[in-house]
């Protein structure tokens, strides 16, 4: 049963990623007047945030907000793009900056976990592999690996409300600011909804994998 869930989430992940890419490209053809950079700077300014920078970074869909440096990093397509997709993504990332400024609890918890998750991510695969190989001689090792993997799974689920809330803030602000209209608002909602699906699938897949390792340890 667990393997079915794991395989299903892998397939769904590919479907969702493909769907997200199609939506972003589709709505990037709908002009909105402002560039992603202009949308980001305006949203920050109208939320009273003056200590966050907006910069351009390389890659596709590499947009993110770094709370430690207070920088909104936008991919070139978003930074320069004057379309619905660029506006939605830029506003979403600024939604994280607003969360940071207003001390949104889930974001604070997520940020606090980052160092631990980074360590867990670097070591978990090796520990789990050795744990499986030494299951009969040193069964405690696999449980250590499970503990590390559980941290990354927890991180995936804490990320969900952070991302969903940032999208909700983005959609509301875009509408209130008059950047999206009756026709373009559903497009922004659709693009951000598909982006959210990627986090949901990742969390489910992580949980299924965690349960698999737990069942493996218990069978021993």
Buried (B, 14 or more C-beta within 10 A) or exposed (E): EBEEBBEBBEEBBEEBBEBBEEBBEBBBEBEBEBBBBBBBBBBBEEBEBEEBBBEBBEEEBEBBBBBEEBBBBBBBBBBEBBBBBBBBBBBBBBBBBBBBBEEBEBBBBBBEBEEBBEEBBEEBEEBBEBBBEEBEEEEEBBBBBBEBBBBBBBBBBBBBBBBBBBBBBBBEBBBEBEBBEEEBBBBBBBBBBBBBBBBBBBBBBBBBBBBBBBEBBEEE
